[in-house]
Amino acid sequence: MKEGKKVKFIGCSEDQHRWGSHTGDYKNLIIGKKYTVERIEVHSYHTKVWLMGIDGCFNSVCFK
C-alpha cells in the first residue's frame, strides 16, 4: 500500500474499525470499489489510511 495508489475496499468489521480509533465512516464505502490512498500512518499494531475525497481515516486491513 502506497500513497497515490488505488486500493480495493474488502469490508470492515466494527472491531477492525475501532482498533486504533479510526475516524472515517466505513459504512459509506462500497465493497469492491477502488479508492486512491491519500496518506498512510503506520503504527506498531495497525496502519491508518486516508482516502482521497473521503473524510477520516480507516484501518488498512479493510483494503486489498
Backbone torsions as a table, in degrees:
resi	resn	phi	psi	omega
1	MET	NA	126.7	179.7
2	LYS	-136.3	153.1	176.2
3	GLU	-62.0	137.6	-179.5
4	GLY	89.2	-11.9	179.8
5	LYS	-91.4	160.3	177.9
6	LYS	-90.2	142.7	174.7
7	VAL	-130.0	150.9	179.8
8	LYS	-103.7	130.6	177.6
9	PHE	-74.7	122.9	-178.0
10	ILE	-108.6	3.7	179.8
11	GLY	109.7	164.5	-175.0
12	CYS	-155.7	132.5	175.2
13	SER	-87.0	164.5	178.2
14	GLU	-62.1	-38.5	178.9
15	ASP	-64.8	-42.2	177.2
16	GLN	-62.2	-38.5	-179.4
17	HIS	-68.5	-42.7	-178.3
18	ARG	-68.9	-32.7	-178.1
19	TRP	-62.0	114.7	179.6
20	GLY	90.4	7.8	176.1
21	SER	55.9	55.3	178.5
22	HIS	-74.1	140.9	-170.1
23	THR	-103.0	-14.3	-179.5
24	GLY	-75.9	155.0	177.4
25	ASP	-95.3	97.1	-177.0
26	TYR	-63.4	-18.3	178.8
27	LYS	-69.4	-15.7	176.6
28	ASN	-87.3	-8.2	178.9
29	LEU	-88.9	154.6	-177.1
30	ILE	-108.7	123.7	178.7
31	ILE	-60.2	131.0	-179.7
32	GLY	92.6	-15.3	179.6
33	LYS	-80.0	145.3	178.2
34	LYS	-96.3	139.8	-180.0
35	TYR	-128.2	152.4	178.9
36	THR	-93.2	130.4	179.4
37	VAL	-75.4	124.1	177.9
38	GLU	-91.9	-42.0	-175.4
39	ARG	-153.7	149.7	177.4
40	ILE	-129.9	139.1	177.2
41	GLU	-131.2	109.8	-176.6
42	VAL	-89.4	130.3	175.6
43	HIS	-117.8	174.8	-176.0
44	SER	-65.9	-32.2	-177.7
45	TYR	-121.3	-1.1	178.7
46	HIS	-159.1	165.7	177.2
47	THR	-128.7	130.4	177.7
48	LYS	-93.8	140.5	-179.0
49	VAL	-126.8	131.8	172.7
50	TRP	-107.2	138.5	-178.4
51	LEU	-110.6	142.6	179.2
52	MET	-62.3	129.5	176.6
53	GLY	79.4	3.9	-178.8
54	ILE	-121.6	132.2	179.9
55	ASP	-74.7	141.8	173.1
56	GLY	86.6	179.5	179.9
57	CYS	-117.7	161.9	-174.8
58	PHE	-134.8	159.2	177.1
59	ASN	-76.1	132.2	-176.4
60	SER	-63.3	-24.5	-178.9
61	VAL	-67.5	-11.1	-180.0
62	CYS	-85.6	4.0	-176.2
63	PHE	-131.6	153.8	176.3
64	LYS	-122.5	NA	NA
